[in-house]
Amino acid sequence: MTSPEIPAELLGAGFRRQRSLDVRPIVSRGEDPFTLIMAAADSLDRDEVLHLAVSFDPLPLYTVLGGRGFQSLTRRAGQLYHLWFYPASAELGRQASA
């Protein structure tokens, strides 16, 4: 899978890189990607967002990562969901200070 570009809203908030995880193969094998997702979220750099590609809207994940200080942006393309998680302290639509 080719990762989509970082959405303009996130670029405007100062994010320049994304760590992408396509968890569809993991889920299709009947495995749970939760530990992998949490490890990726916990190791993000300041200018980095977590991008997930999933085949369903993982509603509990919004709550779990929200409890860890993340907000999300979701885009759906047919049966594919693209989710970006970023620190809740970021102000979308405004240029972040360095």
PyMOL commands that set and color helices and strands:
alter all, ss='L'
color gray80, all
select helices_A, chain A and resi 8-12+24-28+34-42+59-67
alter helices_A, ss='H'
color red, helices_A
select strands_A, chain A and resi 17-22+48-54+70-77+80-87
alter strands_A, ss='S'
color yellow, strands_A
deselect
rebuild
show_as cartoon
